[in-house]
Amino acid sequence: MRFCPKCETSPLPFIVVVFVAGVSAFLTWLTLSYSEVETMILVAGSGGVFLAVFATLLHYVISCMKRHCRHGTSSEHQHGPAH
């Protein structure tokens, strides 16, 4: 990942992504454990939910950081003139 060096890249958005994905995986774990499924299905389901939520939110966070960068001429052309 290469962000604009002038933009501040705080680790907080990435920590929130991991936290939300972890909570989603935990809720999936609880739901599947009440269904009394096999351990392999329990681990695979929770891991799959974690990866899906993590990948989706990570993509969203990175695209927002790139979209809101106001440095350089290329981002000015993408956003158009300010009104």
Beta strands, then each sheet from edge to edge (+ up, - down):
end
